[in-house]
Amino acid sequence: MKQLILFFTIIILSVAQLNSQSLENFDNYFTDQTMRIDYFHIGDAIEEFITIDQVYQYGTWAGSRTNLLDNFNNGRYYVNIFDAESRELIYSIGFDSYFGEYKTSEDAIDRIKRTYHETVLIPFPKNIIIFSIEKRDRNNHLFQIFTEHIDPANISIIRDEIKDRSVVVYEADKNSDPHSRVDIAILGEGYTLDDKRKFEEDLKYFTDVFFN
C-alpha cells in the first residue's frame, strides 16, 4: 500500500510540475486576453488563398493556459503560432472549415472560386508572432499554405468594447475559473421580446436539468 501511495504521489507531483511549466510558458508569451484573427479563405478544388481581414483584442482568454499545443493531429487544417524572435511554436490547434468542404463540391471541381470568412481565437501575444496555416495533402501530411507576422502593438488592431445592441446575453451559470471550464451557448430561438420572462424561466429550468 505504501508503494501504491508513493506511486500516485509521484504522478501527482509530475503533473503539477508540468502544469507549472506550462503556465510559465503561457506567461512568457501571452497575456490573459484573447486575439481574434479574421481572414478570408478563397479558392476552388485546385487553388486556395488566404488573406487577413481584421485582428481584434478581446477580454479574458477562455481557453486552457496549460495545454497550448494541439497534439491530436485532427482536422484538415492547422493553425500554428510561432514566437517571431525565437521561432518557437507557442500555440497550435487543428480544425476543419466550410471551405474545406466546398473544395470537394462540384462547383469547386468546376473551378468556381468561393470566398469564406473564417476566424481563429488565440491567447493574446506579448510580442510579434508568426501566424501560420497548414493543410493536409492527399497523404495526410501537413504543409504550410499561409504565413504572416502579426504585431500585437499594431494600431490597426481593433480594441473597442463589443456593443451589439441586437443581442442580449443571459449568464445562466458561471462556476469558477474560465480557463478550466467549457463554455456552453444556449440559443433562445423562437422567442420574441414579449416572451422575455418565459425565456428566462425556461433557461433556468433547462440549465438545472442539464447540470443535474
CORWO-V816973 format. One record per backbone hydrogen bond with DSSP energy under -0.5 kcal/mol. NH is the residue of the N-H (numbers start at 1). CO is the residue of the C=O. If there is no record, write none. Layout:
BEGIN
nh: [NH,NH]
co: [CO,CO]
END
This chain:
BEGIN
nh: [5,6,7,8,9,10,11,12,13,14,15,16,17,18,19,20,21,22,23,24,25,26,27,28,29,29,30,31,33,34,34,35,36,36,37,37,38,38,39,40,41,42,42,43,44,45,49,51,53,54,56,57,58,58,62,68,71,77,78,79,80,80,81,82,82,83,84,84,87,90,90,91,92,93,95,101,102,103,104,105,109,110,111,112,113,114,116,118,118,120,122,124,124,126,127,129,130,131,131,132,132,133,134,135,136,137,140,143,145,146,148,150,152,154,157,158,159,165,167,170,172,176,180,181,187,189,191,195,196,199,200,201,202,203,204,205,206,207,208,209,210,211,212]
co: [1,2,3,4,5,6,7,8,9,10,11,12,13,14,15,16,17,18,19,20,21,22,23,24,25,26,26,124,31,58,59,122,34,56,35,120,36,54,118,51,116,40,49,114,47,108,42,40,38,38,36,158,34,56,60,66,69,95,134,93,78,132,91,80,130,88,82,128,83,81,88,81,68,79,77,97,98,99,101,102,105,106,108,107,111,43,41,39,116,37,35,31,33,29,29,150,82,129,148,80,130,146,78,143,76,141,137,135,133,133,131,129,150,151,154,55,157,163,164,168,170,174,177,178,185,187,188,192,193,195,196,197,198,199,200,201,202,203,204,205,206,207,208]
END
